[in-house]
Amino acid sequence: MLTLLAVAGLISMVLGAGIYTQKPAFGSSPSGTRLEKIENSPNYANGEFQNLIYALQRVDDGTSETKNHPLNGWR
């Protein structure tokens, strides 16, 4: 009985979170003047934003990519 209640509670929380995140407060894809402003940003190139500082990227195996890190001699 306790397990059934726990599973039902978990399902309710997941569904509730899914419904809650569909609210307009969480935003949508940019369009119109907002999209134009983004595309005209100096940090936007090739369809994506470019970091102003180097940021480690996650790779498929879950580790951080450090071979091209500036502190490892990459220039």
CNS distance restraints for C-alpha pairs under 8 A (distance, minus, plus):
assign (resid   1 and name CA) (resid   5 and name CA) 6.36 0.50 0.50
assign (resid   2 and name CA) (resid   6 and name CA) 6.18 0.50 0.50
assign (resid   3 and name CA) (resid   7 and name CA) 6.15 0.50 0.50
assign (resid   4 and name CA) (resid   8 and name CA) 6.09 0.50 0.50
assign (resid   5 and name CA) (resid   9 and name CA) 5.99 0.50 0.50
assign (resid   6 and name CA) (resid  10 and name CA) 6.13 0.50 0.50
assign (resid   7 and name CA) (resid  11 and name CA) 6.15 0.50 0.50
assign (resid   8 and name CA) (resid  12 and name CA) 6.12 0.50 0.50
assign (resid   9 and name CA) (resid  13 and name CA) 6.21 0.50 0.50
assign (resid  10 and name CA) (resid  14 and name CA) 6.24 0.50 0.50
assign (resid  11 and name CA) (resid  15 and name CA) 6.11 0.50 0.50
assign (resid  12 and name CA) (resid  16 and name CA) 5.89 0.50 0.50
assign (resid  13 and name CA) (resid  17 and name CA) 6.03 0.50 0.50
assign (resid  14 and name CA) (resid  18 and name CA) 6.18 0.50 0.50
assign (resid  15 and name CA) (resid  19 and name CA) 6.18 0.50 0.50
assign (resid  16 and name CA) (resid  20 and name CA) 6.00 0.50 0.50
assign (resid  17 and name CA) (resid  21 and name CA) 6.15 0.50 0.50
assign (resid  18 and name CA) (resid  22 and name CA) 6.79 0.50 0.50
assign (resid  19 and name CA) (resid  23 and name CA) 7.54 0.50 0.50
assign (resid  21 and name CA) (resid  26 and name CA) 6.35 0.50 0.50
assign (resid  22 and name CA) (resid  26 and name CA) 6.97 0.50 0.50
assign (resid  23 and name CA) (resid  27 and name CA) 7.83 0.50 0.50
assign (resid  24 and name CA) (resid  28 and name CA) 7.35 0.50 0.50
assign (resid  30 and name CA) (resid  34 and name CA) 5.80 0.50 0.50
assign (resid  30 and name CA) (resid  35 and name CA) 4.98 0.50 0.50
assign (resid  31 and name CA) (resid  35 and name CA) 4.69 0.50 0.50
assign (resid  31 and name CA) (resid  36 and name CA) 7.65 0.50 0.50
assign (resid  32 and name CA) (resid  36 and name CA) 6.43 0.50 0.50
assign (resid  33 and name CA) (resid  37 and name CA) 6.10 0.50 0.50
assign (resid  34 and name CA) (resid  38 and name CA) 6.34 0.50 0.50
assign (resid  35 and name CA) (resid  39 and name CA) 6.16 0.50 0.50
assign (resid  36 and name CA) (resid  40 and name CA) 6.13 0.50 0.50
assign (resid  37 and name CA) (resid  41 and name CA) 6.39 0.50 0.50
assign (resid  38 and name CA) (resid  44 and name CA) 7.02 0.50 0.50
assign (resid  39 and name CA) (resid  44 and name CA) 6.06 0.50 0.50
assign (resid  39 and name CA) (resid  45 and name CA) 7.87 0.50 0.50
assign (resid  39 and name CA) (resid  47 and name CA) 7.98 0.50 0.50
assign (resid  40 and name CA) (resid  44 and name CA) 7.12 0.50 0.50
assign (resid  43 and name CA) (resid  49 and name CA) 5.52 0.50 0.50
assign (resid  43 and name CA) (resid  50 and name CA) 5.29 0.50 0.50
assign (resid  43 and name CA) (resid  51 and name CA) 7.28 0.50 0.50
assign (resid  43 and name CA) (resid  52 and name CA) 7.51 0.50 0.50
assign (resid  44 and name CA) (resid  48 and name CA) 5.53 0.50 0.50
assign (resid  44 and name CA) (resid  49 and name CA) 4.29 0.50 0.50
assign (resid  44 and name CA) (resid  50 and name CA) 5.97 0.50 0.50
assign (resid  45 and name CA) (resid  49 and name CA) 6.21 0.50 0.50
assign (resid  45 and name CA) (resid  50 and name CA) 6.77 0.50 0.50
assign (resid  51 and name CA) (resid  55 and name CA) 7.17 0.50 0.50
assign (resid  54 and name CA) (resid  69 and name CA) 7.70 0.50 0.50
assign (resid  54 and name CA) (resid  70 and name CA) 7.84 0.50 0.50
assign (resid  56 and name CA) (resid  64 and name CA) 6.22 0.50 0.50
assign (resid  56 and name CA) (resid  65 and name CA) 6.08 0.50 0.50
assign (resid  56 and name CA) (resid  66 and name CA) 6.93 0.50 0.50
assign (resid  56 and name CA) (resid  69 and name CA) 7.41 0.50 0.50
assign (resid  57 and name CA) (resid  64 and name CA) 5.87 0.50 0.50
assign (resid  57 and name CA) (resid  65 and name CA) 5.58 0.50 0.50
assign (resid  58 and name CA) (resid  62 and name CA) 6.16 0.50 0.50
assign (resid  58 and name CA) (resid  63 and name CA) 5.94 0.50 0.50
assign (resid  58 and name CA) (resid  64 and name CA) 4.80 0.50 0.50
assign (resid  58 and name CA) (resid  65 and name CA) 6.08 0.50 0.50
assign (resid  59 and name CA) (resid  63 and name CA) 5.87 0.50 0.50
assign (resid  59 and name CA) (resid  64 and name CA) 6.20 0.50 0.50
assign (resid  59 and name CA) (resid  65 and name CA) 6.24 0.50 0.50
assign (resid  65 and name CA) (resid  69 and name CA) 7.62 0.50 0.50
assign (resid  66 and name CA) (resid  72 and name CA) 7.40 0.50 0.50
assign (resid  67 and name CA) (resid  72 and name CA) 6.72 0.50 0.50
assign (resid  67 and name CA) (resid  74 and name CA) 7.82 0.50 0.50
assign (resid  68 and name CA) (resid  72 and name CA) 6.89 0.50 0.50
assign (resid  68 and name CA) (resid  73 and name CA) 7.77 0.50 0.50
assign (resid  68 and name CA) (resid  74 and name CA) 5.38 0.50 0.50
assign (resid  69 and name CA) (resid  73 and name CA) 7.18 0.50 0.50
assign (resid  69 and name CA) (resid  74 and name CA) 5.85 0.50 0.50
assign (resid  70 and name CA) (resid  74 and name CA) 4.61 0.50 0.50
assign (resid  70 and name CA) (resid  75 and name CA) 6.16 0.50 0.50
